[in-house]
């Protein structure tokens, strides 16, 4: 009966590289989440977490596409 739920509390997105021709960019995302452990529907533990991700995005047909998404411990 135990399960874990993550609730999104916000993102801070930063562009750290943008290619001169405009076809690729690298982003750093600092994510605030609340991790909750539930027993049934009752929260028995809650903990705020800060997670860090790097994303490499490239231009597709008519939109940006995520090519690589990687969690990075700290920055």
ABEGO torsion letter per residue (X at the ends): XBBBBBBBAEBBBBBABBBAAGABBBBBBBBBBBBBBBBEABBABBBBBBBBBBBBBBBBAABBBBABBBBBBEX
